[in-house]
Amino acid sequence: MKIAVINSGSSSIKFKLFLMPQGKVLAHALVEKIGETNSTITFKYDTNKHVIPSVIKTHHEGLKEINALLKKHEIVEHFCVLDAIAHRVVHGGEYFKDVTIIDEEVIEKIKELIPLAPLHNGANLEGILVSRKKAPDVIQIAVFDTAFHETMPKEAYLYALPYEMYKQHKIRRYGFHGTSHSYIMKETAKNMGTDAKKLNMITLHLGNGSSACAVKNGLSIDTSMGFTPLEGLVMGSRCGDIDPAIPLYMQRELGMSVDEVDALLNKHSGLLGICRDKDLREIEKREDELSKVAIEMMVRRVKKYIGAYAAILGRVDALVFTAGIGENSYTIREKILQNLEIFGIELDKKANRQNAALISKESSKVKIFVIKTDEEFEIAKQSEEFLKNQ
């Protein structure tokens, strides 16, 4: 079964073609800087890699170029011969709790949810609409980031607002990065040689967008992102947790519009807001005070969530780092794990600096892992299982 996975961003397309159930990647494409004059396409298959400078004006052109590369290198003739095309969609609201075949009604619901994930859902939808035009007879599937967190209990997903706000307007915690947290949970269970249903763990997806998740017996019971992907940890350009009165103050006292506040919180805050850069690799090289403060703020927030989730879980079997920062920055991992011995978390600094998969001491009650996430494989796997049961 050949399943293509498309993760469409505002100016990018991540594309992977899988042969399932083997999980073999037949081709991997990344289109970047769509709409700019210096777009690039990175195309990989087998041991080959091509980086192609281009001018890609639209997502339609991007997928057209990917299609041409698949044909040129004799991987597949056309999107139309695929068994399915699966799309990552960030926000599913309360509408979508599982893998879903995309039809007109689903498209309308995804549109409706754009205000809840303004940086993502619109771009995800663009990829869906373009691929439906290119392959109208191929099954199109949506896999939602929010679905994994649908197992949260009511006391975790409700906000302390009048209950009618939830009943009438569905204002609640949804959580995101669900495909990543789900994948990491399963891989951690494999590494520990047991069933995920027997484990309690804290998974940390740390990248430009970041979130923590408390997993109890294989189910998400709490997560740091909320109604939108803005809540929780300090991120690249998102503020994470703040006093909810601050946006009101900005509007009332500073004369900022709703759209200006929205842009400030989502696009101009986080690491970028503190030290004018959101690339942690660059920030870590700096010696100025604000860069150091930005790192300490990010680290402090993660530590607070680890402590909170340890208290909620009662017993923690594993703590897992993933995504760009979590997988690659041993210094950030070391800072986060400092002084957590009270929770039975003991870091092996040598293993950590070698970027080993297991970085906890033998004496540590909590196993600490660094696992590379693979959201595209998780989407392909969920899609394959869904199709088998149709």
Beta strands, then each sheet from edge to edge (+ up, - down):
strand 1: 2-8
strand 2: 13-19
strand 3: 24-32
strand 4: 39-45
strand 5: 48-54
strand 6: 84-89
strand 7: 100-101
strand 8: 139-144
strand 9: 200-205
strand 10: 211-216
strand 11: 219-223
strand 12: 318-322
strand 13: 367-370
sheet 1: 5+ 4- 3+ 2- 1+ 6+ 8+ 7-
sheet 2: 11+ 10- 9+ 12+ 13+
end
